[in-house]
Every structure is written in structure tokens, then in C-alpha cells.
């Protein structure tokens, strides 16, 4: 089954629930099968790593963990506020996403 999510890689999103509520960042990755997105600089976890070629010392590294997409809203490109997303056909007949608050197309 091919899920249609309102969030894509590269979107600027705002967190609306959880520990990171009110913060915003850029989506680095979307994990479709788990309905989660990894947002730059948010929901940081400490991961204990063994020494390897990339990190010869090993130790504890900080990295982003996934946030459920139901807790994220895309930022309106013109107003800079969180907005819901709609889909409509543009002049070329392609399906595009648009911000419900301003009606502006989201690239």
C-alpha cells in the first residue's frame, strides 16, 4: 500500500505536540512504514556506539530520532506559521500541495 503523507523531505515543519512542542526544523528523512519523520536538530537521543572505522574512539553520540508525523505541521511559506496541507491541480494539471492558511503552493 502506498501511503500519501502531508510531509516530504526538505519541508520546514513545526512540532505541535510532545517535548519539542513549538520548535521547528527541516525534515531530513521520512520513514513511511513507521509514519515518522526525522527533523534536523529535534528529538535528540544519545546513542552508545562501539569503535568502528567511522568513529574509531566509540562512545556516546547525539543524533535525531523520529517524530510521529501526526505531531508535525508544515510551515506556511509566505506567513511562516504552521498550516494544514491540501492538494489541488495547478494550471498544468499536476497535483500540487498548497497551504490552507494562505492558499499558496508549497514547492
GIFEN-V27413 format. One record per pair of residues at least 12 apart in sequence whose ideal C-beta (glycine too) atoms are under 10 Angstrom apart, sorted by the first residue. I is the first residue (numbers start at 0). J is the second residue. D is the distance in whole Angstrom. If there is no record, write none. Layout:
i/j/d
I/J/D
I/J/D
This chain:
i/j/d
0/31/10
1/31/9
2/29/10
2/31/5
2/32/8
2/34/8
2/68/10
3/31/10
3/86/8
3/94/10
4/29/6
4/31/7
4/34/8
4/36/8
4/68/6
4/71/10
4/84/10
5/68/7
5/69/10
5/71/8
5/72/8
5/73/7
5/83/8
5/84/4
5/85/9
5/86/9
5/96/8
5/105/10
6/26/6
6/29/6
6/34/10
6/35/10
6/36/5
6/38/9
6/66/10
6/68/5
6/71/6
6/72/9
6/73/6
6/84/8
6/96/10
7/26/7
7/29/7
7/36/9
7/73/9
7/84/10
7/96/8
7/105/9
8/25/9
8/26/5
8/27/7
8/28/6
8/29/6
8/36/8
8/37/9
9/25/7
9/26/6
9/27/9
9/29/10
9/106/9
10/24/10
10/25/7
10/26/5
10/29/9
10/36/9
10/38/9
10/71/9
10/72/10
10/73/5
10/74/8
10/76/10
10/84/9
10/96/9
10/105/8
10/106/10
11/23/6
11/24/7
11/25/6
11/26/8
11/38/9
11/39/10
11/73/7
11/74/4
11/75/10
11/76/8
11/79/9
11/81/10
11/105/10
12/24/7
12/25/8
12/26/6
12/36/7
12/38/6
12/39/10
12/41/9
12/66/9
12/68/9
12/70/9
12/71/4
12/72/6
12/73/6
12/74/6
12/81/8
13/38/10
13/70/10
13/71/7
13/72/5
13/73/8
13/74/6
13/75/10
13/79/10
13/80/8
13/81/4
13/82/9
14/38/7
14/41/6
14/42/8
14/66/6
14/70/6
14/71/6
14/72/8
14/81/9
15/69/9
15/70/6
15/71/7
15/72/5
15/81/7
16/66/9
16/67/9
16/69/8
16/70/4
16/71/9
16/72/10
17/41/9
17/42/8
17/66/7
17/67/8
17/70/5
17/71/10
18/41/9
18/42/7
18/66/10
19/38/8
19/40/9
19/41/5
19/42/6
19/43/9
19/66/7
19/70/8
19/71/10
20/70/8
21/81/10
22/38/8
22/40/8
22/41/6
22/42/9
23/38/8
23/39/10
23/40/10
23/41/8
23/71/9
23/72/9
23/73/10
23/74/6
23/79/9
23/81/8
24/36/10
24/37/10
24/38/4
24/39/4
24/40/5
24/41/5
24/42/10
24/63/9
24/66/10
24/71/10
24/74/10
25/38/7
25/39/5
25/40/9
25/41/10
25/74/10
26/38/6
26/39/8
26/66/10
26/68/10
26/71/8
26/73/9
27/39/5
27/40/9
27/41/10
27/63/7
28/63/9
28/65/8
29/65/9
29/68/8
30/65/6
30/68/9
31/68/9
33/65/7
33/67/8
33/68/9
34/65/9
34/67/6
34/68/5
34/69/7
35/64/9
35/65/3
35/66/6
35/67/6
35/68/7
35/69/10
35/70/10
35/71/9
36/63/10
36/65/7
36/66/6
36/67/8
36/68/6
36/70/9
36/71/6
37/62/9
37/63/5
37/64/7
37/65/6
37/66/8
38/63/7
38/64/10
38/65/9
38/66/6
38/71/7
39/63/7
40/63/7
41/63/6
41/64/9
41/66/7
41/71/10
42/62/10
42/63/6
42/64/5
42/65/7
42/66/5
42/70/10
43/61/5
43/62/7
43/63/6
43/64/7
44/60/9
44/61/7
44/62/6
44/63/8
44/64/5
44/65/10
45/58/10
45/59/5
45/60/7
45/61/6
45/62/8
46/58/10
46/59/7
46/60/5
46/61/8
46/62/6
46/64/9
47/59/6
47/60/8
48/60/6
48/62/10
72/84/8
73/96/8
73/98/7
73/99/10
73/105/7
74/98/9
74/105/9
75/97/10
75/98/4
75/99/9
75/100/5
75/101/5
75/102/10
75/103/7
75/105/8
76/97/10
76/98/7
76/101/8
76/103/6
76/104/8
76/105/6
76/106/7
77/98/7
77/100/9
77/101/5
77/102/9
77/103/5
78/98/8
78/100/6
78/101/6
78/103/9
80/98/9
80/100/7
80/101/9
81/98/10
81/100/8
82/97/9
82/98/4
82/99/6
82/100/4
82/101/7
82/102/10
82/103/9
82/105/9
83/98/8
83/99/4
83/100/8
84/96/5
84/97/7
84/98/7
84/99/7
84/105/7
85/97/5
85/98/8
85/99/5
85/102/9
85/105/10
87/102/9
87/104/9
89/104/7
